[in-house]
Amino acid sequence: MKRKLLHVSRSRFGQFKTIAAFLFLTGICCGQLMAQQKPLFTHYVFNDYYYNPAVASTKEGADFKAVYRHQWAGLNGQPKTATFSGCGALKKFPLGIGGNIYYDKTGPLGNVGFNVSASYGIRIKKESMISAGLSFGIIRFSMENDVNARDANPDVAVLAAQDGKVVPDISLGIYYKYKGFYAGFSIPQIVQSKLDLEIDDPADMNKLVRHYFIATGYKFKVAEKFQLEPSVLLKAVKAAPLQGDITLRGIYNKMVWLGLTYRTGDAVAVFAGVEVKEMFQIGYAYDITTSNLNSVSNGSHEIVLGYSWKRSKSSSGSKGYEVR
């Protein structure tokens, strides 16, 4: 079926060409207008709850993270993403709870999302646990409300996008943890909610696209005060190539870390950070663009702030029901 073209004013035509290229290259549209992919983060190891709601019940206390990402700096309409999340396990029950809010903007297109989650953990052995989690939330998609653009572009799809659309979002995940090893599988946007932007074409309504995330890693000691943590994050979505983040992080004295990430078809990233008293974390990542955008992009910047509160070992905090 012939795709409907968006009519825009000449003053915004160049901007929309750039934005269209963004959406295609990052897989945001995935063959459908506004079927957005979940934002990506170089600090995925620190932001694991964002990708998988089952993580909450494996925490030994409470964990809070704030991340800001400025992607492809120097390019007009570059993506900017901010997220804040908090999660943790209840003290006397094998349940984890959490919540996340994020804002993502690319050119004139933006969305705000909010979700809450619950997860259930089962302790298999003393140091191993498997958990399952479910999150429910809403996402609001919108386009910059430019009065001049509205007058110049009476296209119903454009007007609908500028007015904004709110849709439900459901995600589920499973997570396994054993000592320094962890592995998880999650499916965000599982219900593929319809956006209904092209209201004159009910046979081809826009909708969210289901995504699949697989994350795994292993932290181990190589010296008295030095640890290594290799990890991988795989991201799959319909009509887009499989993308993987391959990361190696070195940690000194449980306080300072330095790492390198290779993201297939996109970038090489370096990141570093520090943790104070095993409670406060701050980190920075810089992505060096390796795709065709490297001639017009100055790279990507990302900052993470975190606070972790852990129960004392003498506390009878819930770590999941043990299977005997």
KEFINU-801801 format. One record per residue (C-alpha): x negated, y, z; chain. Coordinates in nm, 4 decimals, decimal comma, padded with zeros to 6 digits. Layout:
! residues N
c1=X; c2=Y; c3=Z; chain=A
...
! end
This chain:
! residues 324
c1=00,0000; c2=00,0000; c3=00,0000; chain=A
c1=-00,1244; c2=00,3378; c3=-00,0897; chain=A
c1=-00,2412; c2=00,5206; c3=00,2210; chain=A
c1=-00,0802; c2=00,8487; c3=00,3027; chain=A
c1=-00,3156; c2=01,1488; c3=00,2764; chain=A
c1=-00,3274; c2=01,4163; c3=00,5402; chain=A
c1=-00,2868; c2=01,7652; c3=00,3959; chain=A
c1=-00,5080; c2=02,0181; c3=00,5675; chain=A
c1=-00,5920; c2=02,3811; c3=00,5115; chain=A
c1=-00,9091; c2=02,4682; c3=00,3212; chain=A
c1=-01,0625; c2=02,6186; c3=00,6340; chain=A
c1=-01,0483; c2=02,2783; c3=00,8063; chain=A
c1=-01,1099; c2=02,0505; c3=00,5088; chain=A
c1=-01,4851; c2=02,0251; c3=00,5646; chain=A
c1=-01,4322; c2=01,9507; c3=00,9337; chain=A
c1=-01,1898; c2=01,6703; c3=00,8603; chain=A
c1=-01,4314; c2=01,5140; c3=00,6102; chain=A
c1=-01,6938; c2=01,4995; c3=00,8839; chain=A
c1=-01,4435; c2=01,3596; c3=01,1343; chain=A
c1=-01,3257; c2=01,0952; c3=00,8892; chain=A
c1=-01,6855; c2=00,9820; c3=00,8499; chain=A
c1=-01,7201; c2=00,9620; c3=01,2313; chain=A
c1=-01,4087; c2=00,7521; c3=01,2673; chain=A
c1=-01,5163; c2=00,5125; c3=00,9969; chain=A
c1=-01,8766; c2=00,4729; c3=01,1143; chain=A
c1=-01,7902; c2=00,4146; c3=01,4782; chain=A
c1=-01,5003; c2=00,1830; c3=01,4038; chain=A
c1=-01,2585; c2=00,4141; c3=01,5818; chain=A
c1=-00,9954; c2=00,3851; c3=01,3142; chain=A
c1=-01,0707; c2=00,0244; c3=01,2141; chain=A
c1=-00,8691; c2=00,0621; c3=00,8966; chain=A
c1=-00,5798; c2=00,2407; c3=01,0624; chain=A
c1=-00,5503; c2=00,6065; c3=01,1478; chain=A
c1=-00,5900; c2=00,6719; c3=01,5219; chain=A
c1=-00,6344; c2=00,3009; c3=01,6142; chain=A
c1=-00,9205; c2=00,3996; c3=01,8410; chain=A
c1=-01,1946; c2=00,1768; c3=01,9706; chain=A
c1=-01,2845; c2=00,1978; c3=02,3363; chain=A
c1=-01,5680; c2=00,4452; c3=02,3954; chain=A
c1=-01,9159; c2=00,2953; c3=02,4173; chain=A
c1=-02,1693; c2=00,3556; c3=02,6937; chain=A
c1=-02,5412; c2=00,2831; c3=02,7114; chain=A
c1=-02,5024; c2=00,2446; c3=03,0908; chain=A
c1=-02,2662; c2=-00,0520; c3=03,0524; chain=A
c1=-02,4525; c2=-00,2443; c3=03,3254; chain=A
c1=-02,3643; c2=00,0288; c3=03,5785; chain=A
c1=-02,0142; c2=00,0779; c3=03,4386; chain=A
c1=-01,9070; c2=-00,2880; c3=03,4281; chain=A
c1=-01,5635; c2=-00,2269; c3=03,5806; chain=A
c1=-01,4758; c2=00,0044; c3=03,2895; chain=A
c1=-01,4987; c2=-00,2940; c3=03,0539; chain=A
c1=-01,3595; c2=-00,5676; c3=03,2788; chain=A
c1=-01,0947; c2=-00,5353; c3=03,5561; chain=A
c1=-01,2004; c2=-00,8714; c3=03,7050; chain=A
c1=-01,5235; c2=-00,7143; c3=03,8336; chain=A
c1=-01,3458; c2=-00,5447; c3=04,1260; chain=A
c1=-01,3014; c2=-00,8559; c3=04,3407; chain=A
c1=-01,6742; c2=-00,9394; c3=04,3186; chain=A
c1=-01,7832; c2=-00,6156; c3=04,4866; chain=A
c1=-01,9052; c2=-00,6338; c3=04,8458; chain=A
c1=-01,7398; c2=-00,3062; c3=04,9395; chain=A
c1=-01,6472; c2=-00,0127; c3=04,7173; chain=A
c1=-01,8097; c2=00,1226; c3=04,4040; chain=A
c1=-01,7548; c2=00,4582; c3=04,2279; chain=A
c1=-01,8984; c2=00,5681; c3=03,8950; chain=A
c1=-01,8792; c2=00,8855; c3=03,6843; chain=A
c1=-02,0233; c2=00,8833; c3=03,3313; chain=A
c1=-02,0503; c2=01,1572; c3=03,0710; chain=A
c1=-02,1613; c2=01,0819; c3=02,7139; chain=A
c1=-02,2377; c2=01,3312; c3=02,4354; chain=A
c1=-02,2811; c2=01,1275; c3=02,1190; chain=A
c1=-02,4573; c2=01,2362; c3=01,7985; chain=A
c1=-02,5521; c2=01,5796; c3=01,9308; chain=A
c1=-02,5896; c2=01,8450; c3=01,6632; chain=A
c1=-02,3221; c2=01,6987; c3=01,4379; chain=A
c1=-01,9997; c2=01,8940; c3=01,3959; chain=A
c1=-01,7119; c2=01,7291; c3=01,5826; chain=A
c1=-01,9345; c2=01,4794; c3=01,7661; chain=A
c1=-01,7708; c2=01,2409; c3=02,0168; chain=A
c1=-01,7704; c2=01,3429; c3=02,3843; chain=A
c1=-01,6542; c2=01,1062; c3=02,6540; chain=A
c1=-01,6133; c2=01,1325; c3=03,0303; chain=A
c1=-01,4945; c2=00,8617; c3=03,2675; chain=A
c1=-01,4509; c2=00,8162; c3=03,6418; chain=A
c1=-01,3766; c2=00,4827; c3=03,8052; chain=A
c1=-01,3544; c2=00,3296; c3=04,1494; chain=A
c1=-01,3081; c2=-00,0307; c3=04,2552; chain=A
c1=-01,3704; c2=-00,2682; c3=04,5407; chain=A
c1=-01,2677; c2=-00,5853; c3=04,7231; chain=A
c1=-01,0248; c2=-00,5886; c3=05,0121; chain=A
c1=-01,1648; c2=-00,6864; c3=05,3497; chain=A
c1=-00,9444; c2=-00,9802; c3=05,4506; chain=A
c1=-00,7966; c2=-01,0948; c3=05,1209; chain=A
c1=-00,9501; c2=-01,2312; c3=04,7982; chain=A
c1=-00,8222; c2=-00,9333; c3=04,6019; chain=A
c1=-00,9954; c2=-00,6506; c3=04,4229; chain=A
c1=-00,8329; c2=-00,3218; c3=04,3283; chain=A
c1=-00,9472; c2=-00,0300; c3=04,1184; chain=A
c1=-00,8628; c2=00,2555; c3=03,8877; chain=A
c1=-01,0160; c2=00,4399; c3=03,5971; chain=A
c1=-00,9524; c2=00,7655; c3=03,4146; chain=A
c1=-01,1295; c2=00,8795; c3=03,0995; chain=A
c1=-01,1233; c2=01,1475; c3=02,8321; chain=A
c1=-01,2543; c2=01,0910; c3=02,4812; chain=A
c1=-01,2675; c2=01,3488; c3=02,2010; chain=A
c1=-01,3938; c2=01,3313; c3=01,8407; chain=A
c1=-01,3384; c2=01,6457; c3=01,6338; chain=A
c1=-00,9742; c2=01,7522; c3=01,6755; chain=A
c1=-00,8682; c2=01,4021; c3=01,7837; chain=A
c1=-00,8606; c2=01,3233; c3=02,1539; chain=A
c1=-00,7176; c2=01,0811; c3=02,4050; chain=A
c1=-00,6812; c2=01,0632; c3=02,7812; chain=A
c1=-00,6416; c2=00,7280; c3=02,9526; chain=A
c1=-00,5577; c2=00,6152; c3=03,3041; chain=A
c1=-00,5230; c2=00,2655; c3=03,4454; chain=A
c1=-00,5062; c2=00,0734; c3=03,7708; chain=A
c1=-00,6027; c2=-00,2886; c3=03,8213; chain=A
c1=-00,5896; c2=-00,5893; c3=04,0487; chain=A
c1=-00,8090; c2=-00,8983; c3=04,0444; chain=A
c1=-00,8228; c2=-01,2291; c3=04,2309; chain=A
c1=-01,1495; c2=-01,3984; c3=04,3233; chain=A
c1=-01,2236; c2=-01,7620; c3=04,4072; chain=A
c1=-01,5512; c2=-01,8591; c3=04,5696; chain=A
c1=-01,6746; c2=-02,1822; c3=04,4134; chain=A
c1=-01,9881; c2=-02,2175; c3=04,6251; chain=A
c1=-02,1624; c2=-02,0009; c3=04,8813; chain=A
c1=-02,3197; c2=-01,7694; c3=04,6236; chain=A
c1=-02,0922; c2=-01,8119; c3=04,3229; chain=A
c1=-01,7533; c2=-01,6632; c3=04,2426; chain=A
c1=-01,5098; c2=-01,6559; c3=03,9545; chain=A
c1=-01,2383; c2=-01,3937; c3=03,9270; chain=A
c1=-00,9571; c2=-01,2868; c3=03,6970; chain=A
c1=-00,8156; c2=-00,9365; c3=03,6660; chain=A
c1=-00,5394; c2=-00,7406; c3=03,4985; chain=A
c1=-00,5070; c2=-00,3658; c3=03,4446; chain=A
c1=-00,2149; c2=-00,1533; c3=03,3334; chain=A
c1=-00,2214; c2=00,2081; c3=03,2265; chain=A
c1=-00,1285; c2=00,4682; c3=02,9702; chain=A
c1=-00,3148; c2=00,6465; c3=02,6919; chain=A
c1=-00,2186; c2=00,9800; c3=02,5429; chain=A
c1=-00,3407; c2=01,0506; c3=02,1889; chain=A
c1=-00,3299; c2=01,4023; c3=02,0491; chain=A
c1=-00,4763; c2=01,6421; c3=01,7950; chain=A
c1=-00,5852; c2=01,9992; c3=01,8656; chain=A
c1=-00,2746; c2=02,2137; c3=01,8579; chain=A
c1=-00,3823; c2=02,4852; c3=01,6134; chain=A
c1=-00,0872; c2=02,7090; c3=01,5258; chain=A
c1=-00,2413; c2=02,8112; c3=01,1926; chain=A
c1=-00,3121; c2=02,4494; c3=01,1060; chain=A
c1=00,0468; c2=02,3526; c3=01,1882; chain=A
c1=00,1835; c2=02,6233; c3=00,9605; chain=A
c1=-00,0537; c2=02,5271; c3=00,6801; chain=A
c1=-00,0017; c2=02,1507; c3=00,7236; chain=A
c1=00,3648; c2=02,0500; c3=00,7565; chain=A
c1=00,2690; c2=01,6827; c3=00,7144; chain=A
c1=00,4767; c2=01,4843; c3=00,9654; chain=A
c1=00,1851; c2=01,2641; c3=01,0688; chain=A
c1=-00,0252; c2=01,5699; c3=01,1515; chain=A
c1=00,2590; c2=01,7312; c3=01,3455; chain=A
c1=00,3253; c2=01,4093; c3=01,5358; chain=A
c1=-00,0431; c2=01,3812; c3=01,6303; chain=A
c1=-00,0539; c2=01,7430; c3=01,7479; chain=A
c1=00,2512; c2=01,6873; c3=01,9663; chain=A
c1=00,0773; c2=01,3868; c3=02,1214; chain=A
c1=00,1754; c2=01,0255; c3=02,1726; chain=A
c1=00,1763; c2=00,8327; c3=02,5015; chain=A
c1=00,1506; c2=00,4545; c3=02,4853; chain=A
c1=00,1030; c2=00,1763; c3=02,7437; chain=A
c1=-00,2222; c2=-00,0150; c3=02,7662; chain=A
c1=-00,2825; c2=-00,3553; c3=02,9240; chain=A
c1=-00,6210; c2=-00,5243; c3=02,9647; chain=A
c1=-00,7269; c2=-00,8540; c3=03,1159; chain=A
c1=-01,0589; c2=-01,0127; c3=03,2002; chain=A
c1=-01,2426; c2=-01,2966; c3=03,3697; chain=A
c1=-01,5786; c2=-01,2717; c3=03,5446; chain=A
c1=-01,8273; c2=-01,5193; c3=03,6874; chain=A
c1=-02,1135; c2=-01,4374; c3=03,9237; chain=A
c1=-02,3848; c2=-01,6605; c3=04,0676; chain=A
c1=-02,6737; c2=-01,5022; c3=04,2571; chain=A
c1=-02,8408; c2=-01,2742; c3=03,9986; chain=A
c1=-02,6472; c2=-01,4138; c3=03,7015; chain=A
c1=-02,3167; c2=-01,2730; c3=03,5758; chain=A
c1=-02,0928; c2=-01,3219; c3=03,2720; chain=A
c1=-01,7587; c2=-01,1720; c3=03,1777; chain=A
c1=-01,4992; c2=-01,1715; c3=02,9011; chain=A
c1=-01,2316; c2=-00,9055; c3=02,8636; chain=A
c1=-00,9627; c2=-00,7938; c3=02,6181; chain=A
c1=-00,8618; c2=-00,4243; c3=02,6334; chain=A
c1=-00,5549; c2=-00,2964; c3=02,4472; chain=A
c1=-00,4189; c2=-00,6499; c3=02,4411; chain=A
c1=-00,0599; c2=-00,5476; c3=02,3582; chain=A
c1=-00,1631; c2=-00,3324; c3=02,0560; chain=A
c1=00,0877; c2=-00,0575; c3=02,1347; chain=A
c1=00,2330; c2=00,1273; c3=01,8365; chain=A
c1=00,1571; c2=00,4971; c3=01,7956; chain=A
c1=00,4283; c2=00,5659; c3=01,5334; chain=A
c1=00,2472; c2=00,8626; c3=01,3804; chain=A
c1=00,3505; c2=00,7921; c3=01,0228; chain=A
c1=00,7185; c2=00,8156; c3=01,0997; chain=A
c1=00,8220; c2=00,8024; c3=00,7339; chain=A
c1=00,6493; c2=00,4662; c3=00,6862; chain=A
c1=00,7872; c2=00,2186; c3=00,9434; chain=A
c1=00,6345; c2=-00,0772; c3=00,7565; chain=A
c1=00,2827; c2=00,0381; c3=00,8381; chain=A
c1=00,2990; c2=00,2091; c3=01,1755; chain=A
c1=-00,0277; c2=00,2982; c3=01,3472; chain=A
c1=-00,1164; c2=00,1027; c3=01,6567; chain=A
c1=-00,3921; c2=00,0311; c3=01,9049; chain=A
c1=-00,6284; c2=-00,2466; c3=01,8070; chain=A
c1=-00,7182; c2=-00,5350; c3=02,0363; chain=A
c1=-01,0854; c2=-00,5492; c3=02,1391; chain=A
c1=-01,3032; c2=-00,8277; c3=02,2766; chain=A
c1=-01,5971; c2=-00,7741; c3=02,5120; chain=A
c1=-01,8481; c2=-01,0344; c3=02,6298; chain=A
c1=-02,1072; c2=-00,9222; c3=02,8836; chain=A
c1=-02,3782; c2=-01,1291; c3=03,0474; chain=A
c1=-02,7027; c2=-01,0685; c3=03,2312; chain=A
c1=-02,9478; c2=-01,2012; c3=03,4873; chain=A
c1=-03,1463; c2=-01,0126; c3=03,7505; chain=A
c1=-03,4498; c2=-01,1917; c3=03,8871; chain=A
c1=-03,7632; c2=-01,1126; c3=04,0876; chain=A
c1=-04,1009; c2=-01,1174; c3=03,9133; chain=A
c1=-04,3043; c2=-00,9664; c3=04,1991; chain=A
c1=-04,2534; c2=-00,8638; c3=04,5603; chain=A
c1=-04,1122; c2=-00,5233; c3=04,4664; chain=A
c1=-04,0295; c2=-00,5660; c3=04,0980; chain=A
c1=-03,7220; c2=-00,7124; c3=03,9258; chain=A
c1=-03,6213; c2=-00,7592; c3=03,5639; chain=A
c1=-03,2649; c2=-00,7612; c3=03,4310; chain=A
c1=-03,2025; c2=-00,8650; c3=03,0693; chain=A
c1=-02,8403; c2=-00,8223; c3=02,9595; chain=A
c1=-02,6194; c2=-00,8340; c3=02,6500; chain=A
c1=-02,2862; c2=-00,6713; c3=02,5674; chain=A
c1=-02,0996; c2=-00,7932; c3=02,2572; chain=A
c1=-01,8114; c2=-00,5884; c3=02,1164; chain=A
c1=-01,5689; c2=-00,7224; c3=01,8557; chain=A
c1=-01,2712; c2=-00,5548; c3=01,6908; chain=A
c1=-01,0677; c2=-00,6378; c3=01,3826; chain=A
c1=-01,1941; c2=-00,4912; c3=01,0516; chain=A
c1=-01,5267; c2=-00,3822; c3=01,2047; chain=A
c1=-01,8624; c2=-00,5643; c3=01,2263; chain=A
c1=-01,9614; c2=-00,7333; c3=01,5502; chain=A
c1=-02,1758; c2=-00,4983; c3=01,7569; chain=A
c1=-02,4180; c2=-00,5937; c3=02,0311; chain=A
c1=-02,6174; c2=-00,4093; c3=02,2967; chain=A
c1=-02,9351; c2=-00,5924; c3=02,3982; chain=A
c1=-03,0915; c2=-00,4426; c3=02,7100; chain=A
c1=-03,3940; c2=-00,4974; c3=02,9331; chain=A
c1=-03,4147; c2=-00,3095; c3=03,2629; chain=A
c1=-03,7057; c2=-00,3040; c3=03,5078; chain=A
c1=-03,6395; c2=-00,2188; c3=03,8728; chain=A
c1=-03,9051; c2=-00,1176; c3=04,1243; chain=A
c1=-03,8460; c2=-00,1493; c3=04,4970; chain=A
c1=-03,4677; c2=-00,1616; c3=04,4413; chain=A
c1=-03,4869; c2=00,2122; c3=04,3882; chain=A
c1=-03,6281; c2=00,3214; c3=04,0502; chain=A
c1=-03,5358; c2=00,1724; c3=03,7146; chain=A
c1=-03,6436; c2=00,2092; c3=03,3536; chain=A
c1=-03,4811; c2=00,0360; c3=03,0577; chain=A
c1=-03,4560; c2=-00,0056; c3=02,6832; chain=A
c1=-03,1464; c2=-00,0903; c3=02,4763; chain=A
c1=-03,1061; c2=-00,1883; c3=02,1126; chain=A
c1=-02,7551; c2=-00,1377; c3=01,9709; chain=A
c1=-02,7083; c2=-00,3160; c3=01,6398; chain=A
c1=-02,6432; c2=-00,0877; c3=01,3454; chain=A
c1=-02,6463; c2=00,2258; c3=01,5586; chain=A
c1=-02,9298; c2=00,3194; c3=01,7944; chain=A
c1=-03,2220; c2=00,2449; c3=02,0196; chain=A
c1=-03,1836; c2=00,3888; c3=02,3704; chain=A
c1=-03,4145; c2=00,4550; c3=02,6627; chain=A
c1=-03,2755; c2=00,5102; c3=03,0108; chain=A
c1=-03,4037; c2=00,5708; c3=03,3609; chain=A
c1=-03,2649; c2=00,6370; c3=03,7044; chain=A
c1=-03,3032; c2=00,6235; c3=04,0776; chain=A
c1=-03,1022; c2=00,4787; c3=04,3659; chain=A
c1=-03,1235; c2=00,6292; c3=04,7141; chain=A
c1=-03,0664; c2=00,4092; c3=05,0199; chain=A
c1=-02,8866; c2=00,1542; c3=04,7975; chain=A
c1=-02,5921; c2=00,3954; c3=04,7956; chain=A
c1=-02,6362; c2=00,6867; c3=04,5569; chain=A
c1=-02,7338; c2=00,6402; c3=04,1933; chain=A
c1=-02,8185; c2=00,8847; c3=03,9178; chain=A
c1=-02,9307; c2=00,7895; c3=03,5694; chain=A
c1=-02,9911; c2=00,9358; c3=03,2267; chain=A
c1=-02,9975; c2=00,7722; c3=02,8823; chain=A
c1=-03,1049; c2=00,9023; c3=02,5447; chain=A
c1=-02,9991; c2=00,7231; c3=02,2267; chain=A
c1=-03,2141; c2=00,7553; c3=01,9144; chain=A
c1=-02,9820; c2=00,7185; c3=01,6165; chain=A
c1=-03,0964; c2=00,4521; c3=01,3670; chain=A
c1=-02,7923; c2=00,4557; c3=01,1365; chain=A
c1=-02,7448; c2=00,6809; c3=00,8316; chain=A
c1=-02,6469; c2=00,9589; c3=01,0704; chain=A
c1=-03,0051; c2=00,9986; c3=01,1947; chain=A
c1=-03,0713; c2=01,2752; c3=00,9412; chain=A
c1=-02,7988; c2=01,4974; c3=01,0890; chain=A
c1=-02,7832; c2=01,3777; c3=01,4504; chain=A
c1=-03,0136; c2=01,4818; c3=01,7357; chain=A
c1=-02,9363; c2=01,1627; c3=01,9243; chain=A
c1=-02,6952; c2=01,0950; c3=02,2103; chain=A
c1=-02,7136; c2=01,1895; c3=02,5777; chain=A
c1=-02,5536; c2=01,0087; c3=02,8707; chain=A
c1=-02,5487; c2=01,0736; c3=03,2446; chain=A
c1=-02,4226; c2=00,8397; c3=03,5170; chain=A
c1=-02,3564; c2=00,9211; c3=03,8832; chain=A
c1=-02,2638; c2=00,6532; c3=04,1318; chain=A
c1=-02,1849; c2=00,5821; c3=04,4937; chain=A
c1=-02,1730; c2=00,2316; c3=04,6388; chain=A
c1=-02,0615; c2=00,1391; c3=04,9868; chain=A
c1=-02,1401; c2=-00,2128; c3=05,1029; chain=A
c1=-02,0063; c2=-00,3876; c3=05,4094; chain=A
c1=-02,2608; c2=-00,5004; c3=05,6641; chain=A
c1=-02,3524; c2=-00,8680; c3=05,6612; chain=A
c1=-02,1828; c2=-00,9111; c3=05,9973; chain=A
c1=-01,8553; c2=-00,7846; c3=05,8528; chain=A
c1=-01,5947; c2=-01,0438; c3=05,7663; chain=A
c1=-01,5227; c2=-00,8813; c3=05,4339; chain=A
c1=-01,3278; c2=-01,0786; c3=05,1766; chain=A
c1=-01,5499; c2=-01,2404; c3=04,9159; chain=A
c1=-01,2869; c2=-01,4697; c3=04,7750; chain=A
c1=-01,1340; c2=-01,8005; c3=04,8890; chain=A
c1=-01,3867; c2=-02,0811; c3=04,8936; chain=A
c1=-01,3086; c2=-02,4002; c3=04,7044; chain=A
c1=-01,4206; c2=-02,7022; c3=04,9082; chain=A
! end
